[in-house]
């Protein structure tokens, strides 16, 4: 499919079940890669949590769809400001979830979904976009670097 066959729209209440499927797909990948951190879980997002996000004007919930209406991905982002006397004040859009379903990857949908987030950030008066990507997810990190994102800091661990 070409990029023109995808479109981005605000997520609706009726998208809850497909959103749960997409989040479960992403979580399963995390569980497989790091079972020492992630564990299988039944409900990753309750209906109440989802409805609260939809009512919160600092949340931006977008769905990527095919021309035929099939859900291909999602992005949840929250308008955030630093809240520490140690950090410079900064307003940014924090991507909490960014998922392109496996069958739709490498078709340009991630780029158009990210462009929607960048546009939303600018229109919201944000100074930038931030997210967290796990080190094992090399393809996602490469994708974000290709979009122009840079590593802000590295979180390290030592397990015993």
MOFENFEN-V369378 format. One record per residue. N is the residue number from 1. RES is the residue in one letter. PSI is psi in whole degrees, 0 to 359 (NA if undefined). BURIAL is I if it has 16 or more other ideal C-beta (glycine too) atoms within 10 Angstrom, else O. Layout:
BEGIN
n;res;psi;burial
N;RES;PSI;BURIAL
N;RES;PSI;BURIAL
END
This chain:
BEGIN
n;res;psi;burial
1;X;145;O
2;X;164;O
3;X;329;O
4;X;343;O
5;X;6;O
6;X;152;I
7;X;159;I
8;X;135;I
9;X;162;O
10;X;141;O
11;X;143;I
12;X;166;O
13;X;324;O
14;X;349;O
15;X;356;I
16;X;312;I
17;X;321;O
18;X;326;I
19;X;316;I
20;X;321;I
21;X;316;O
22;X;317;I
23;X;321;I
24;X;322;I
25;X;314;O
26;X;315;I
27;X;322;I
28;X;321;O
29;X;319;I
30;X;317;O
31;X;317;O
32;X;317;O
33;X;322;O
34;X;71;O
35;X;348;O
36;X;346;O
37;X;311;O
38;X;142;O
39;X;152;O
40;X;144;O
41;X;143;O
42;X;290;O
43;X;117;O
44;X;339;O
45;X;116;O
46;X;159;O
47;X;321;O
48;X;317;O
49;X;317;O
50;X;315;I
51;X;323;O
52;X;320;O
53;X;319;I
54;X;329;I
55;X;344;O
56;X;118;O
57;X;0;O
58;X;354;O
59;X;141;O
60;X;115;I
61;X;115;I
62;X;144;I
63;X;139;I
64;X;129;I
65;X;154;I
66;X;169;O
67;X;332;O
68;X;2;O
69;X;2;O
70;X;136;O
71;X;123;I
72;X;344;I
73;X;176;I
74;X;162;I
75;X;128;I
76;X;126;I
77;X;149;I
78;X;131;O
79;X;123;I
80;X;155;O
81;X;145;O
82;X;146;O
83;X;67;O
84;X;138;O
85;X;347;O
86;X;342;O
87;X;146;O
88;X;145;O
89;X;133;O
90;X;133;O
91;X;125;O
92;X;161;I
93;X;117;I
94;X;120;I
95;X;114;I
96;X;323;O
97;X;134;I
98;X;109;I
99;X;129;I
100;X;122;I
101;X;142;I
102;X;313;O
103;X;345;O
104;X;2;I
105;X;154;O
106;X;31;O
107;X;7;I
108;X;355;I
109;X;326;I
110;X;321;I
111;X;316;O
112;X;328;I
113;X;317;I
114;X;322;I
115;X;323;O
116;X;321;I
117;X;317;I
118;X;315;O
119;X;316;O
120;X;318;I
121;X;312;I
122;X;313;O
123;X;336;O
124;X;358;O
125;X;16;O
126;X;153;I
127;X;350;O
128;X;185;O
129;X;138;I
130;X;158;I
131;X;171;I
132;X;134;O
133;X;134;I
134;X;142;O
135;X;328;O
136;X;341;O
137;X;68;I
138;X;324;O
139;X;323;O
140;X;317;I
141;X;318;O
142;X;320;O
143;X;312;I
144;X;322;I
145;X;320;O
146;X;334;O
147;X;350;O
148;X;2;O
149;X;154;I
150;X;155;O
151;X;129;O
152;X;318;O
153;X;167;O
154;X;128;O
155;X;122;O
156;X;163;O
157;X;159;O
158;X;121;O
159;X;147;O
160;X;NA;O
END
